[in-house]
Amino acid sequence: MKTMLIAACAAALLAGCQTTEQAAQTMRSDWVGESADSFFVANGPPISSFPRDSGGQIYTWRGGEASIVRPGSYQTRRVPTQTLDGRRSTTTTVTYQPPLRVNYVCEAQIAADAQGLIESIRISRDTGGMFLSFSRCSELFNRG
């Protein structure tokens, strides 16, 4: 019974998780046709922009940058052995995993026309989420 309850809870948690593609679809449905300036006011400025031949711009936007440090840990492993004459011994090894810095970010390419309206959005970089999420972009743009 406990196992079934745990499995049901895990399924419920994962049902709310979005992938990078789902986050991209959400971004496109929310922002394509809207003003690029409105996007940047709501989500922060672009890190770069390049002019298009058509008079518009291609922006590179990066947001949700965060990093955490997972603490180091020790792992102990014991291996029991028995010699041919019947003596028993145990070999113990201890390994250390140093602290690990994990960086999180969402980066997108945003194409706007000459009037500044967003024509397309493409996620160019998306790390795993900080919480129970497959995508940092989905954490930033999830409607729920």
C-alpha positions as a Markdown table, in Angstrom:
| # | Residue | x | y | z |
|---|---|---|---|---|
| 1 | Met | 0.0 | 0.0 | 0.0 |
| 2 | Lys | 2.8 | 2.4 | 0.9 |
| 3 | Thr | 4.6 | 1.6 | -2.4 |
| 4 | Met | 1.4 | 2.4 | -4.4 |
| 5 | Leu | 1.0 | 5.7 | -2.5 |
| 6 | Ile | 4.6 | 6.7 | -3.2 |
| 7 | Ala | 4.2 | 5.8 | -6.9 |
| 8 | Ala | 1.0 | 7.8 | -7.2 |
| 9 | Cys | 2.7 | 10.8 | -5.6 |
| 10 | Ala | 5.7 | 10.6 | -7.9 |
| 11 | Ala | 3.4 | 10.3 | -10.9 |
| 12 | Ala | 1.5 | 13.4 | -9.8 |
| 13 | Leu | 4.7 | 15.4 | -9.3 |
| 14 | Leu | 6.1 | 14.4 | -12.7 |
| 15 | Ala | 2.8 | 15.1 | -14.5 |
| 16 | Gly | 3.4 | 18.8 | -13.8 |
| 17 | Cys | 6.9 | 18.7 | -15.3 |
| 18 | Gln | 7.5 | 20.2 | -18.7 |
| 19 | Thr | 10.2 | 19.3 | -21.1 |
| 20 | Thr | 12.2 | 21.9 | -23.1 |
| 21 | Glu | 9.9 | 21.4 | -26.1 |
| 22 | Gln | 6.8 | 22.0 | -24.0 |
| 23 | Ala | 8.4 | 25.1 | -22.6 |
| 24 | Ala | 9.2 | 26.3 | -26.1 |
| 25 | Gln | 5.6 | 25.8 | -27.1 |
| 26 | Thr | 4.4 | 27.8 | -24.1 |
| 27 | Met | 6.8 | 30.6 | -24.9 |
| 28 | Arg | 5.7 | 30.7 | -28.5 |
| 29 | Ser | 2.0 | 30.7 | -27.7 |
| 30 | Asp | 2.5 | 33.5 | -25.1 |
| 31 | Trp | 4.9 | 35.7 | -26.9 |
| 32 | Val | 4.8 | 35.3 | -30.7 |
| 33 | Gly | 2.9 | 38.3 | -32.1 |
| 34 | Glu | 3.7 | 40.4 | -29.0 |
| 35 | Ser | 6.2 | 43.2 | -28.7 |
| 36 | Ala | 9.8 | 42.2 | -28.0 |
| 37 | Asp | 10.0 | 45.2 | -25.7 |
| 38 | Ser | 7.2 | 43.7 | -23.6 |
| 39 | Phe | 9.0 | 40.4 | -23.4 |
| 40 | Phe | 12.2 | 42.1 | -22.2 |
| 41 | Val | 10.3 | 44.3 | -19.7 |
| 42 | Ala | 8.7 | 41.1 | -18.2 |
| 43 | Asn | 11.8 | 38.8 | -18.4 |
| 44 | Gly | 14.9 | 41.0 | -18.5 |
| 45 | Pro | 17.0 | 42.5 | -21.2 |
| 46 | Pro | 18.7 | 40.6 | -24.1 |
| 47 | Ile | 22.4 | 39.8 | -23.8 |
| 48 | Ser | 22.9 | 40.6 | -27.5 |
| 49 | Ser | 21.1 | 41.6 | -30.7 |
| 50 | Phe | 21.9 | 41.4 | -34.4 |
| 51 | Pro | 20.1 | 43.3 | -37.2 |
| 52 | Arg | 18.2 | 41.3 | -39.8 |
| 53 | Asp | 18.2 | 42.1 | -43.5 |
| 54 | Ser | 14.4 | 42.6 | -43.3 |
| 55 | Gly | 14.9 | 45.5 | -40.7 |
| 56 | Gly | 14.1 | 43.4 | -37.7 |
| 57 | Gln | 16.4 | 42.1 | -35.0 |
| 58 | Ile | 17.5 | 38.7 | -33.7 |
| 59 | Tyr | 17.9 | 38.8 | -29.9 |
| 60 | Thr | 19.7 | 36.4 | -27.6 |
| 61 | Trp | 18.0 | 36.4 | -24.2 |
| 62 | Arg | 19.3 | 34.6 | -21.1 |
| 63 | Gly | 17.4 | 34.3 | -17.9 |
| 64 | Gly | 16.9 | 32.3 | -14.8 |
| 65 | Glu | 20.6 | 32.0 | -14.1 |
| 66 | Ala | 21.3 | 30.4 | -10.8 |
| 67 | Ser | 23.9 | 28.1 | -9.4 |
| 68 | Ile | 24.1 | 25.9 | -6.3 |
| 69 | Val | 26.9 | 23.9 | -4.7 |
| 70 | Arg | 26.2 | 20.4 | -3.8 |
| 71 | Pro | 28.3 | 19.5 | -0.8 |
| 72 | Gly | 31.1 | 16.9 | -1.0 |
| 73 | Ser | 30.4 | 13.4 | 0.3 |
| 74 | Tyr | 32.2 | 10.4 | 1.5 |
| 75 | Gln | 31.3 | 6.9 | 0.3 |
| 76 | Thr | 32.5 | 3.8 | 2.3 |
| 77 | Arg | 32.6 | 0.4 | 0.6 |
| 78 | Arg | 33.3 | -2.8 | 2.4 |
| 79 | Val | 34.3 | -6.0 | 0.5 |
| 80 | Pro | 34.4 | -9.2 | 2.5 |
| 81 | Thr | 36.9 | -11.8 | 1.2 |
| 82 | Gln | 37.9 | -15.3 | 2.2 |
| 83 | Thr | 41.3 | -16.8 | 1.6 |
| 84 | Leu | 41.9 | -20.4 | 0.4 |
| 85 | Asp | 42.8 | -21.5 | 3.9 |
| 86 | Gly | 39.4 | -20.2 | 5.3 |
| 87 | Arg | 40.5 | -16.9 | 6.9 |
| 88 | Arg | 38.1 | -14.1 | 6.4 |
| 89 | Ser | 38.9 | -10.4 | 6.0 |
| 90 | Thr | 37.2 | -7.3 | 5.0 |
| 91 | Thr | 38.7 | -4.6 | 2.8 |
| 92 | Thr | 37.3 | -1.1 | 3.4 |
| 93 | Thr | 37.8 | 1.7 | 0.9 |
| 94 | Val | 36.6 | 5.3 | 1.4 |
| 95 | Thr | 36.2 | 7.6 | -1.6 |
| 96 | Tyr | 35.5 | 11.4 | -1.5 |
| 97 | Gln | 33.4 | 13.2 | -4.0 |
| 98 | Pro | 34.3 | 16.9 | -3.9 |
| 99 | Pro | 31.6 | 19.7 | -3.9 |
| 100 | Leu | 29.9 | 20.1 | -7.2 |
| 101 | Arg | 28.8 | 23.4 | -8.7 |
| 102 | Val | 25.6 | 23.1 | -10.7 |
| 103 | Asn | 24.5 | 26.0 | -13.0 |
| 104 | Tyr | 21.0 | 26.6 | -14.3 |
| 105 | Val | 20.0 | 28.8 | -17.2 |
| 106 | Cys | 17.4 | 29.3 | -20.0 |
| 107 | Glu | 18.6 | 30.9 | -23.2 |
| 108 | Ala | 16.5 | 31.7 | -26.3 |
| 109 | Gln | 16.8 | 33.3 | -29.7 |
| 110 | Ile | 14.0 | 35.7 | -30.4 |
| 111 | Ala | 13.4 | 37.0 | -33.9 |
| 112 | Ala | 11.4 | 40.3 | -34.2 |
| 113 | Asp | 10.2 | 42.1 | -37.3 |
| 114 | Ala | 10.9 | 45.7 | -38.2 |
| 115 | Gln | 7.9 | 46.8 | -36.0 |
| 116 | Gly | 9.4 | 45.0 | -33.0 |
| 117 | Leu | 6.8 | 42.2 | -32.9 |
| 118 | Ile | 8.1 | 38.7 | -32.1 |
| 119 | Glu | 8.0 | 36.4 | -35.1 |
| 120 | Ser | 9.7 | 33.3 | -33.6 |
| 121 | Ile | 11.3 | 32.0 | -30.4 |
| 122 | Arg | 13.8 | 29.2 | -30.3 |
| 123 | Ile | 15.3 | 27.8 | -27.0 |
| 124 | Ser | 19.0 | 27.5 | -27.7 |
| 125 | Arg | 20.1 | 26.4 | -24.2 |
| 126 | Asp | 18.1 | 24.8 | -21.4 |
| 127 | Thr | 19.5 | 23.1 | -18.3 |
| 128 | Gly | 17.6 | 20.8 | -16.0 |
| 129 | Gly | 15.4 | 22.6 | -13.6 |
| 130 | Met | 16.4 | 23.6 | -10.1 |
| 131 | Phe | 13.4 | 21.9 | -8.5 |
| 132 | Leu | 11.4 | 18.9 | -9.7 |
| 133 | Ser | 11.5 | 19.9 | -13.3 |
| 134 | Phe | 13.2 | 18.7 | -16.5 |
| 135 | Ser | 13.7 | 22.2 | -17.8 |
| 136 | Arg | 14.8 | 25.5 | -16.4 |
| 137 | Cys | 12.9 | 27.3 | -19.1 |
| 138 | Ser | 9.7 | 25.5 | -18.1 |
| 139 | Glu | 10.2 | 26.8 | -14.5 |
| 140 | Leu | 10.4 | 30.3 | -15.8 |
| 141 | Phe | 7.5 | 30.2 | -18.4 |
| 142 | Asn | 5.1 | 27.6 | -17.0 |
| 143 | Arg | 1.6 | 29.0 | -16.8 |
| 144 | Gly | 0.6 | 26.8 | -13.8 |
